[in-house]
């Protein structure tokens, strides 16, 4: 069954070939900072109960229209999305055409990605694919910074003889925290926003930034840090940084998500 996927179309020229390097460098710096406090934090937390794990942001999302009507697809949409390795790079793909990802298996998607990337199975045994049926996207996870660059350049895959255009982007690290600044967006591209934030805040590890929509005038910033900074400089102004709490859509009748 076909489905309509809504979103912002990305031009292939918008892909930054050095984006994966920025994320890798930020993650290395973050690990060095954390190593200085690991011993102390472990001693302090020895007698403290383990806190429940946080639910991933992408585990609760608004489903696209008409993603499939079979009982198995409905169960998969309601189920917990499997977690990929925390330290891996994740390349997320969104199909441009009216394609229902529930119609394809994980193995088919993996084979299509390997074919388009020019990589062979024997060299990619540690790389994993996962599909988010709620968002109608799929992800390739890898720990290799060389392979992630190849995966991120894919713009077309072939599934069952059909060529499908896809938009790809490298997701921020799982440990990155999200902050939002208000009344800061004035039509800049995500690349311009990220470049200016890094230039104006050299001491902050910023791995991703984008606008929240032309009507909101807000900017979402991903920081590779344990704490959220109180403020950031942006195009000659200072903005307060607030925790980003993603909106969760629920059914108006059952008050449940995922359907």
N, C-alpha and C positions, 0 to 999 in steps of 0.2 A: 504493500500500500504506500502511496506517495504521501508526503507531508510537506507543509510549507514551513520553512525555517526563516525566521525574521532576524535581522541584525544589521550591523554595519558592514558593508562590503569593504574589503581591504584590497588596495592595489598592490601587486607584487613588488613594486618599487619601494613600498613602505617598509619592507623587511630590512632590518639592520643586520648586516652580516657579522658585526662585532657584538651583537646583543648578548650572545652566550658567553663572551669573554667577560663582560661586565658582571654578569651573574656569578660566574666562577670566581672572579677576583673578590667580589663582595662576600661570598660564602667562605673563602679562605680567611679573609680578615676577621669575619665573625667568629670562626672557630678559634683563632688565635686569642681573641678577647675572652672567649668563654673558658679557655683552658686555664686562665689565671685564677678563675673563681670556682672551678669545678670541685676541687678538693674541699673547700670551705662549705660550699652549698650542700655537698653530699653528707658532711658531718652534721650540719644543722637540720637536714631533712630526714635523718636516720630514724627518728622517733615520731615522725609525722606521717599520717596516713596518706597513701597515694591518692592524688586528686583524680577524678574521672577525666578521661581523655576528652579533649575538645572535639566537637563534631566538625568535620571538614565543611568548608563553605559550600563546596560544590555538591555535598550530599543532600542538600535541601534547596531545590531550585524550582522555578516556574516551568512546567512542562510546555513544549511547543504544541501547536494545534495538530491533531491527527497524527500521532506518532506511531500508531498501531492499535489494533483492536483485539488481538489474540489474547487468550488468558495468560499464556506464558509471558508475553511482553508486558502485560499489566502487572504481573507479579514481580518481574525484574525491575520495573519502574519504581515500585513501592519499596523494594528491598534496599539494603545498605550497599552503597557503592564500594567495591573492594579498594583497599588502600594500596597505592604503589609505594615503592621504597622512598623513604623520606629524603635521603640525600641524592636521589637521582634528579637529572634534568627531565622536565616534562614538556613535550611539544604537543600542543593541542590543535586538532584539525576540525574545521567546520565546513561541511560540504556546501557549495554554492547552489547546486541544482536542487530540484525537489526530490531529495533522496532520503529514504527512511533507513537509518543506521541499524534498526532492529532487524532488517531483512538480511543482514550479513553477520557471519560469525567472526569471532576474534581472530581466528587463524586466517580467514580470508583477508581481513584488514591488514594483518601483519605481513602476509605475503605480498600484498599490493604495495605497502610502504617500502619493503625491501627492494622490490622490483624498481620502483620509482627512484629510490636513493642510490641504486647501483651497488648496494651492499649484499653480501652473501650470508646465508644462514649460519655457517660455521663461525663467522666472526661476530655474530650478534646474538649469541645464545643467552646472554644476560639481559637483553632488552625485552621489555614487556609492553603489551598493548592492553588497553582497557576502554570500554565504551560507556558513555554516560547517556542512557536512553532518554532521560528527562530533558537534557539540553540538546540531544541529537548531535553530539560531538564524540570524537574518540581521541585517545592519547597514546603517544609512544613515549615510554620511560626508558632512559639509559643513563649509566654512570659515566659514559665516555664523552668528553667534551669535543672530540673530533667527530664522532658520529652524530651528536646533537646538531652540529652545524649542517650536516647533510640532510638530516630529517627536516630541519626548519626551512630548507630551501624547496621542499616539495610543493608544487602547485597543482599537480594533477596525478590521479591514481586510476588504475584500471581494475574494475570489479565485474566479473562475469562478462567480459568483453566490452563493457561500457566504460568510456572515459568520463571521469567525474572531477570537476574542478573543486579544489579545496583552498581554504584560507588557513594558514598556519601561524602560530605564534608560540614563543617560549614562555611558559608560565613562570611566575615568580617562585622562588624556593618556598617549600612548605613552612619553614620557620619564620618567614617574613611576616611582619605585622602590618596591618593596614590602618592608615590614618586619612582623614579627609579635611581639606581646607575649603572654606566657603567664600563665595563672591570673588573668586580668583581667576576664573576662566574667561578668556576673551577671544576665542576662536583659534587658538594655537593647535598645532598637530601634536599627537602624543610624543613624537620625537623632539619637538621644540620644548614641550613641557619638561620632559626628562632632562634634556640638555641644560635648561636654565636652572632647574632645581639642583642639579649636581654642581653647576658652576657657582651658584650662590651659597651652597651649603657644603663646602668641601669636607667637613668633618663628619657628615652623615652618610651612611651607606644606603643609598637609594637605588633600588634595583628595577623599579617599574613605576610609571605614573601615567595617568590618562584622565581625560575629562569625564564627568558624570552625565553629560548631556548638555546640549546647547541652552536648554531652559533653566537648568539648575545652577549654572555658573560655578559648580564645585569641581574640585580636582581630587582624585583618589591617588594616594601615594603609598608605595610599598617600601617599608624600611627593613633592612637586615639588622635588627637590633632586638634586645630583650625588653626595652622600654620605648614608649612613644615619646618623641621630643615635644616640648611644650609649644614650639613655634618653628617656622621655617621662613626663609627669605625667598621671595619670588617676584622677579621683574621689579626690583626696587621697593617692594613693600614687605611688611612682616605680617604673617598670618598665623593665627592659633591653629594647632593641630588637634583634632578630635578623633576618638575611636570610631572606626567605621563599623556599623552594625547592619549587615545585609538584611534587606526586607524579605521576609518569608511569606509567600503566598499560600493561602489555605482555602480549601473548598468551603463555600459559604453555608453548605448544609451539614457536612460531616466534620468540618474544622480539621480535616486531615490534609497532608501535603502529598504530592506525587501523583495526583490524578485529576 
